[in-house]
Amino acid sequence: MRRQNSGPARLTLYISVLASLAYMGGGIALIASSQSFGMLPETGPLRYGLGILLFIYGAFRGYRAYQGFQQND
């Protein structure tokens, strides 16, 4: 049998890892930053909640990418 080309699938996994790192970094930045330039909510529970939510979503995406790497090996 012919072996399938795994190039596009591998690229998708790498992009998923980068996206998860971006979400987690955005969550940390939202929690840690003190300036919002008028675009983000003021410091308070809503801002911390959004930061934590972004971080958790990034961790979830990272876990899914890790599972994808495990399946391809």
Buried (B, 14 or more C-beta within 10 A) or exposed (E): EEEEEEEEEEEEBEEBBEBBBEBBEBBBEBBEEEEEEEEBEEEEEEBBEBBBEBBEBBBEBBEEBBEBEEEEE
